Amino acid sequence: MQIFGIGIDVVEVDRIASAIERHGNSFLMKLFTDGERAYCESHPKPAVHYAARFAAKEAISKALGTGIGGQAGWLDLEIIRTATGAPKLLLRGNAAEFARQNGIIEVQISLSHARDYAAANAVAIWDGHDERAPIRKDASSAKF
């Protein structure tokens, strides 16, 4: 296994809260799955949890190298929680297909939030079993 890509994102909670206030449910439905909305709305301050998931989706799209769009749309990336409370990514649709085609076997994520900011990072893991190497073959000459 090898790292395919890494991503990080930081979001101001007020920015997400303002978007929710301005655009309401239409904003939420474009960016978050039913399960994500139910989870966020179950908390006293939903905007903090929405912001963390927004940051996670941005970080994941960076780790995949796709950005948010055709290969990884907002609703293709769902953040759920395991039985222990850890965040976990479910890939759907185009993002799942992109991962399959590129040998990505897992994307590890971590979320954090405070009163003003939410942050997330993501590490996409590649199976390493074929020629789809995420780094150039001549990278051995690079100086680190």
N, C-alpha and C positions, 0 to 999 in steps of 0.2 A: 504494500500500500504506500502511496505517496500523496503529498498535498497537491491538489489540483489548483486551488486558489484560496485566498483569504480575503475577508472583507470586514469592514467596521463602519459604523455610522452612529452619529450623535444627533438627537432631535430635541428641540426646545418643546417642552410640554405645552406651553402657551400657544405655540404655532398650531399644534394639533387641536387644542381646545378651541381656538378661534375658527379653524376650518369646520369643526363640528358645529359650532354656533352659527356660522354663516350658511353652511350647506346642508346641515342636518343628516338625515338618513341616507340621502343620495350619495353623499361623500362616504359614509360608512359602508354602504353596500358595494361601492366600487372598489374599496381597498381591503375589506375584511370579510371573512367567511361568516356564516351564521354562528358557528361555534366560537369564533373569536369575539364576535359582538356579544354573544351571551356571556362569555367569560368576563369581558371588560365591564359590561353593564352590571355584573354582579358585585362590583366593588364600589365603595363610596366615592372614589375619584376615578371614574372611567378613563379620563383623558390620559392619565399617567400610563395606564395599561395599553391603551391604543398607541401612544407614542412609542412604547417599548416594542410593540409589534411592528409598527411602521419602520423603526430603526432596524429591526431584525430582517425585515423583507429587503430593505436597501442593502444591508450587509451581505445577505445571501446572494442577491443579484450581483454584487461585486465579486464574491467568492466564485460564483459560476462564470463570471466574465461576460454576462449577458446584459446587465442593466435591467431595468424594469421595462418590459415591452413584449414583443412577439414571442420570444423564447422563454420568458418567465414573467407572466402577468401577476398582478397583485393577488388575484384569487387562486393562482396556481401554487402559491406559497402559503401554507397554513401553519400557524404556530399553535401547538397543543401542549398539554402538560402530561408528563408521565405520572404514574401512581405516587412517585416520590416528590412530585412538584417541579421536577426539572423541565425546562422547555425542550420541545422536540419539534422538528420540522416534518411536515407531510408535504411531499411534492405531488402535484396533480397536473393533468393536462400537458401543455407544452413544456413546462419545466421538468416534469417526470420523463418525458420523451427525450429532452435535451440531456438529462442526466444519464439515461440509459445509453444513448448514442455515444456519449463521451466517457463511459466507464466510471462514472461517479457513483460510488456505492453508499456514501453517507455524507451528510452535512451536519457537523456539530455546531450548535449555537449556544450563546450565552447572552442573557439580557440583564440589564441593570437599570434602575430608575430611582430618582430622587424627586424632590419637590419641583425643580425647574427643568431637569434634563432626563432623557432616557437614552440609553446606549445599548448597542448590541455588537457582537462579533460573530463571524461565521468562518468555519474551515471546511472546505469541500475536499473529500478524500477520494482519490482516484485509484482504481483497481491495479493499475500498472501492468496489466497483462498483454498489452499490445502496443502498437506504434503511436497511439494518440497521446504521446507525452505532452504534458502541459508546459514544459520548458524546452527551449531550443537544444538540439543535440550538441551544438558547439558551446554550450554554456560553461563547459569546464574551463574555458579561458577567462571567464569573468573573475574579477577581483572583488572580494567581499570584505 
